[in-house]
């Protein structure tokens, strides 16, 4: 993937994160992403930096979605 494509994907993931926060009222844990200091607008950063940021952001978003899904699907055991 080219650097320009990674930057575009980085921006799209930012939008996904914003939409997720708007829909659920909770922001995904993006601590690892934040610590990298790479934003979609950081065009001077390397391709490797953007790749790491994309993986960190995608991981934070999907982890949050997985946790939410597990909470919803947890059913209390009851006797009939």
C-alpha positions, 0 to 999 in steps of 0.5 A: 500500500502506498503512503498516500493510501495509508494516509487516506485509510488513516483518515477514514478510520478517524471518521469511523472512530468519531461515528462510533463515539457518536452512536454509542456515547463512548469513545474507543480506547485509543491510548496506544494510537494517541501515544504514537503522535501520528494523525492523518494530517501528519503528512510529513511522518513516514509510511511506517508511522502511518501504518503503525497508527492505522493498526493501533487505531483499528485495534482500539476500535475493534476491541471496543466493539468486541467488548460491547458485543460480548456485554450484549450477548451475555445472558444470565443463566436462569432455571425454567 
